[in-house]
């Protein structure tokens, strides 16, 4: 018995569910943000089996990543052929932030007011940047990037030569 977007097979004893991103439904080659389906496997120490195929239909979803995460929420593991640079950088960013907290909190080296102000500025900047990028497109982002990098290069050159 196999699920197809809903009805579940009887679970294997002591198993976990693994979602595998796939484009064609046969090869495990999908990217989380663009695969057309997730193959759902139950894996135990003794055996594994395909228990379902969940088709991705996120055209109407407001948040495509949230839609995809909800689609596989009952799975313990996710296998993808690749994650986007943004997803990988988020994992690294969260990991380094947690490591910094583990290091600095025990010794009381956190300036709470400054940290809160920086967090608010970070959120505001991310919100404004995302909305400007969505409104004005890739060319706008490219131009802003070139201007910012040019200003940084000019500033560094000024600092070195002064």
ZADO-1210 file (C-alpha; in nm, 4 decimals, padded with zeros to 6 digits):
<atoms>
<atom x="00.0000" y="00.0000" z="00.0000" code="UNK" pos="1"/>
<atom x="00.1466" y="00.3348" z="-00.1056" code="UNK" pos="2"/>
<atom x="00.0299" y="00.6910" z="-00.0380" code="UNK" pos="3"/>
<atom x="-00.0313" y="00.9337" z="-00.3190" code="UNK" pos="4"/>
<atom x="-00.0761" y="01.2761" z="-00.1571" code="UNK" pos="5"/>
<atom x="-00.2666" y="01.1437" z="00.1413" code="UNK" pos="6"/>
<atom x="-00.3485" y="00.7823" z="00.2302" code="UNK" pos="7"/>
<atom x="-00.0741" y="00.6238" z="00.4416" code="UNK" pos="8"/>
<atom x="00.0672" y="00.2713" z="00.4362" code="UNK" pos="9"/>
<atom x="00.1121" y="00.0796" z="00.7627" code="UNK" pos="10"/>
<atom x="00.4476" y="00.1940" z="00.9083" code="UNK" pos="11"/>
<atom x="00.7519" y="-00.0307" z="00.9372" code="UNK" pos="12"/>
<atom x="00.8347" y="-00.1022" z="01.3031" code="UNK" pos="13"/>
<atom x="01.1188" y="00.1197" z="01.4309" code="UNK" pos="14"/>
<atom x="01.1367" y="00.3176" z="01.1079" code="UNK" pos="15"/>
<atom x="01.1765" y="00.6821" z="01.0194" code="UNK" pos="16"/>
<atom x="01.0365" y="00.8674" z="00.7202" code="UNK" pos="17"/>
<atom x="01.2771" y="01.0198" z="00.4723" code="UNK" pos="18"/>
<atom x="01.1651" y="01.2708" z="00.2078" code="UNK" pos="19"/>
<atom x="01.3757" y="01.2688" z="-00.1096" code="UNK" pos="20"/>
<atom x="01.3486" y="01.5505" z="-00.3621" code="UNK" pos="21"/>
<atom x="01.2980" y="01.4279" z="-00.7176" code="UNK" pos="22"/>
<atom x="01.2246" y="01.5868" z="-01.0512" code="UNK" pos="23"/>
<atom x="01.1139" y="01.2804" z="-01.2469" code="UNK" pos="24"/>
<atom x="00.9871" y="01.0590" z="-00.9634" code="UNK" pos="25"/>
<atom x="01.2571" y="00.7963" z="-01.0111" code="UNK" pos="26"/>
<atom x="01.5949" y="00.9638" z="-00.9566" code="UNK" pos="27"/>
<atom x="01.6843" y="01.1445" z="-00.6326" code="UNK" pos="28"/>
<atom x="01.8030" y="01.4560" z="-00.8103" code="UNK" pos="29"/>
<atom x="01.5823" y="01.7386" z="-00.6875" code="UNK" pos="30"/>
<atom x="01.6550" y="02.0762" z="-00.5365" code="UNK" pos="31"/>
<atom x="01.4313" y="02.1573" z="-00.2375" code="UNK" pos="32"/>
<atom x="01.3017" y="02.4799" z="-00.3883" code="UNK" pos="33"/>
<atom x="01.2313" y="02.3505" z="-00.7380" code="UNK" pos="34"/>
<atom x="01.1679" y="01.9742" z="-00.7338" code="UNK" pos="35"/>
<atom x="00.8349" y="01.8560" z="-00.8704" code="UNK" pos="36"/>
<atom x="00.7773" y="01.5835" z="-00.6127" code="UNK" pos="37"/>
<atom x="00.9035" y="01.4267" z="-00.2916" code="UNK" pos="38"/>
<atom x="00.9513" y="01.0508" z="-00.2710" code="UNK" pos="39"/>
<atom x="00.8686" y="00.9363" z="00.0821" code="UNK" pos="40"/>
<atom x="01.0606" y="00.6347" z="00.2114" code="UNK" pos="41"/>
<atom x="01.0295" y="00.4458" z="00.5376" code="UNK" pos="42"/>
<atom x="01.3682" y="00.3251" z="00.6532" code="UNK" pos="43"/>
<atom x="01.4401" y="00.0850" z="00.9385" code="UNK" pos="44"/>
<atom x="01.7482" y="-00.1110" z="01.0358" code="UNK" pos="45"/>
<atom x="01.6113" y="-00.4145" z="00.8505" code="UNK" pos="46"/>
<atom x="01.4526" y="-00.2687" z="00.5380" code="UNK" pos="47"/>
<atom x="01.3369" y="00.0348" z="00.3472" code="UNK" pos="48"/>
<atom x="01.0467" y="00.0957" z="00.1150" code="UNK" pos="49"/>
<atom x="00.8866" y="00.3672" z="-00.0898" code="UNK" pos="50"/>
<atom x="00.5603" y="00.4545" z="00.0814" code="UNK" pos="51"/>
<atom x="00.4513" y="00.7581" z="-00.1120" code="UNK" pos="52"/>
<atom x="00.4998" y="01.0195" z="-00.3763" code="UNK" pos="53"/>
<atom x="00.3920" y="01.3726" z="-00.2899" code="UNK" pos="54"/>
<atom x="00.3434" y="01.5956" z="-00.5897" code="UNK" pos="55"/>
<atom x="00.4425" y="01.9595" z="-00.5396" code="UNK" pos="56"/>
<atom x="00.1815" y="02.2106" z="-00.6523" code="UNK" pos="57"/>
<atom x="00.3032" y="02.5366" z="-00.5014" code="UNK" pos="58"/>
<atom x="00.1974" y="02.7717" z="-00.7830" code="UNK" pos="59"/>
<atom x="-00.0650" y="02.9352" z="-00.5607" code="UNK" pos="60"/>
<atom x="00.1428" y="02.9216" z="-00.2392" code="UNK" pos="61"/>
<atom x="00.2353" y="03.2562" z="-00.0904" code="UNK" pos="62"/>
<atom x="00.5465" y="03.1079" z="00.0718" code="UNK" pos="63"/>
<atom x="00.6746" y="02.8227" z="-00.1426" code="UNK" pos="64"/>
<atom x="00.9325" y="02.7038" z="00.1104" code="UNK" pos="65"/>
<atom x="00.6719" y="02.6893" z="00.3879" code="UNK" pos="66"/>
<atom x="00.4371" y="02.4981" z="00.1581" code="UNK" pos="67"/>
<atom x="00.7105" y="02.2458" z="00.0782" code="UNK" pos="68"/>
<atom x="00.8119" y="02.2122" z="00.4438" code="UNK" pos="69"/>
<atom x="00.4488" y="02.1469" z="00.5421" code="UNK" pos="70"/>
<atom x="00.4199" y="01.8861" z="00.2657" code="UNK" pos="71"/>
<atom x="00.6962" y="01.6784" z="00.4272" code="UNK" pos="72"/>
<atom x="00.6440" y="01.7769" z="00.7915" code="UNK" pos="73"/>
<atom x="00.5915" y="01.4150" z="00.9004" code="UNK" pos="74"/>
<atom x="00.9375" y="01.3151" z="00.7737" code="UNK" pos="75"/>
<atom x="01.2412" y="01.2973" z="01.0032" code="UNK" pos="76"/>
<atom x="01.5023" y="01.3489" z="00.7311" code="UNK" pos="77"/>
<atom x="01.5212" y="01.5309" z="00.4011" code="UNK" pos="78"/>
<atom x="01.7514" y="01.4335" z="00.1150" code="UNK" pos="79"/>
<atom x="01.8105" y="01.6846" z="-00.1641" code="UNK" pos="80"/>
<atom x="02.0673" y="01.6915" z="-00.4420" code="UNK" pos="81"/>
<atom x="02.1414" y="02.0556" z="-00.3622" code="UNK" pos="82"/>
<atom x="02.0341" y="02.3441" z="-00.1487" code="UNK" pos="83"/>
<atom x="02.0467" y="02.7007" z="-00.2649" code="UNK" pos="84"/>
<atom x="02.3250" y="02.9284" z="-00.1519" code="UNK" pos="85"/>
<atom x="02.0752" y="03.1147" z="00.0572" code="UNK" pos="86"/>
<atom x="01.9709" y="02.7998" z="00.2478" code="UNK" pos="87"/>
<atom x="02.3304" y="02.6902" z="00.3060" code="UNK" pos="88"/>
<atom x="02.4298" y="03.0376" z="00.4233" code="UNK" pos="89"/>
<atom x="02.1350" y="03.0454" z="00.6660" code="UNK" pos="90"/>
<atom x="02.2515" y="02.7203" z="00.8253" code="UNK" pos="91"/>
<atom x="02.6069" y="02.8544" z="00.8610" code="UNK" pos="92"/>
<atom x="02.4794" y="03.1881" z="00.9926" code="UNK" pos="93"/>
<atom x="02.2571" y="03.0281" z="01.2578" code="UNK" pos="94"/>
<atom x="02.5371" y="02.7904" z="01.3609" code="UNK" pos="95"/>
<atom x="02.7912" y="03.0687" z="01.4069" code="UNK" pos="96"/>
<atom x="02.5396" y="03.2841" z="01.5935" code="UNK" pos="97"/>
<atom x="02.4611" y="02.9972" z="01.8332" code="UNK" pos="98"/>
<atom x="02.8316" y="02.9299" z="01.8832" code="UNK" pos="99"/>
<atom x="02.8896" y="03.2989" z="01.9619" code="UNK" pos="100"/>
<atom x="02.6034" y="03.2974" z="02.2139" code="UNK" pos="101"/>
<atom x="02.7418" y="02.9833" z="02.3802" code="UNK" pos="102"/>
<atom x="03.0798" y="03.1570" z="02.4084" code="UNK" pos="103"/>
<atom x="02.9802" y="03.5096" z="02.5156" code="UNK" pos="104"/>
<atom x="02.6670" y="03.4617" z="02.7328" code="UNK" pos="105"/>
<atom x="02.8368" y="03.2607" z="03.0116" code="UNK" pos="106"/>
<atom x="03.0998" y="03.5321" z="03.0602" code="UNK" pos="107"/>
<atom x="02.8445" y="03.8154" z="03.0493" code="UNK" pos="108"/>
<atom x="02.9974" y="03.9756" z="02.7406" code="UNK" pos="109"/>
<atom x="02.6661" y="04.0632" z="02.5731" code="UNK" pos="110"/>
<atom x="02.5485" y="04.4250" z="02.5409" code="UNK" pos="111"/>
<atom x="02.1740" y="04.3556" z="02.5368" code="UNK" pos="112"/>
<atom x="02.0618" y="04.7053" z="02.4294" code="UNK" pos="113"/>
<atom x="02.3135" y="04.7212" z="02.1451" code="UNK" pos="114"/>
<atom x="02.2282" y="04.3641" z="02.0375" code="UNK" pos="115"/>
<atom x="01.8534" y="04.4409" z="02.0364" code="UNK" pos="116"/>
<atom x="01.9090" y="04.7580" z="01.8330" code="UNK" pos="117"/>
<atom x="02.1275" y="04.5693" z="01.5851" code="UNK" pos="118"/>
<atom x="01.8673" y="04.2917" z="01.5542" code="UNK" pos="119"/>
<atom x="01.5924" y="04.5451" z="01.4801" code="UNK" pos="120"/>
<atom x="01.8110" y="04.7215" z="01.2224" code="UNK" pos="121"/>
<atom x="01.8930" y="04.3841" z="01.0637" code="UNK" pos="122"/>
<atom x="01.5240" y="04.2910" z="01.0373" code="UNK" pos="123"/>
<atom x="01.4301" y="04.6325" z="00.8985" code="UNK" pos="124"/>
<atom x="01.7126" y="04.6233" z="00.6431" code="UNK" pos="125"/>
<atom x="01.6223" y="04.2715" z="00.5321" code="UNK" pos="126"/>
<atom x="01.2554" y="04.3675" z="00.4949" code="UNK" pos="127"/>
<atom x="01.3296" y="04.6860" z="00.2992" code="UNK" pos="128"/>
<atom x="01.5912" y="04.5107" z="00.0829" code="UNK" pos="129"/>
<atom x="01.3626" y="04.2185" z="00.0005" code="UNK" pos="130"/>
<atom x="01.0746" y="04.4463" z="-00.0913" code="UNK" pos="131"/>
<atom x="01.2955" y="04.6716" z="-00.3067" code="UNK" pos="132"/>
<atom x="01.4428" y="04.3680" z="-00.4825" code="UNK" pos="133"/>
<atom x="01.0987" y="04.2185" z="-00.5507" code="UNK" pos="134"/>
<atom x="00.9606" y="04.5530" z="-00.6703" code="UNK" pos="135"/>
<atom x="01.2571" y="04.6618" z="-00.8865" code="UNK" pos="136"/>
<atom x="01.4048" y="04.3303" z="-01.0052" code="UNK" pos="137"/>
<atom x="01.7493" y="04.1827" z="-01.0619" code="UNK" pos="138"/>
<atom x="01.8913" y="04.4776" z="-01.2538" code="UNK" pos="139"/>
<atom x="01.8226" y="04.7068" z="-00.9581" code="UNK" pos="140"/>
<atom x="01.9899" y="04.4615" z="-00.7182" code="UNK" pos="141"/>
<atom x="02.2923" y="04.4343" z="-00.9477" code="UNK" pos="142"/>
<atom x="02.3282" y="04.8131" z="-00.9704" code="UNK" pos="143"/>
<atom x="02.2969" y="04.8620" z="-00.5935" code="UNK" pos="144"/>
<atom x="02.5531" y="04.5860" z="-00.5395" code="UNK" pos="145"/>
<atom x="02.8009" y="04.7506" z="-00.7782" code="UNK" pos="146"/>
<atom x="02.7546" y="05.0909" z="-00.6117" code="UNK" pos="147"/>
<atom x="02.8010" y="04.9488" z="-00.2606" code="UNK" pos="148"/>
<atom x="03.1091" y="04.7469" z="-00.3585" code="UNK" pos="149"/>
<atom x="03.2575" y="05.0515" z="-00.5365" code="UNK" pos="150"/>
<atom x="03.2047" y="05.2679" z="-00.2266" code="UNK" pos="151"/>
<atom x="03.3679" y="05.0014" z="-00.0084" code="UNK" pos="152"/>
<atom x="03.6659" y="04.9742" z="-00.2435" code="UNK" pos="153"/>
<atom x="03.7028" y="05.3530" z="-00.2489" code="UNK" pos="154"/>
<atom x="03.6836" y="05.3686" z="00.1301" code="UNK" pos="155"/>
<atom x="03.9415" y="05.0916" z="00.1730" code="UNK" pos="156"/>
<atom x="04.1712" y="05.2582" z="-00.0779" code="UNK" pos="157"/>
<atom x="04.1353" y="05.5907" z="00.1067" code="UNK" pos="158"/>
<atom x="04.2116" y="05.4236" z="00.4421" code="UNK" pos="159"/>
<atom x="04.5189" y="05.2433" z="00.3056" code="UNK" pos="160"/>
<atom x="04.6629" y="05.5478" z="00.1291" code="UNK" pos="161"/>
<atom x="04.5945" y="05.7972" z="00.4115" code="UNK" pos="162"/>
</atoms>
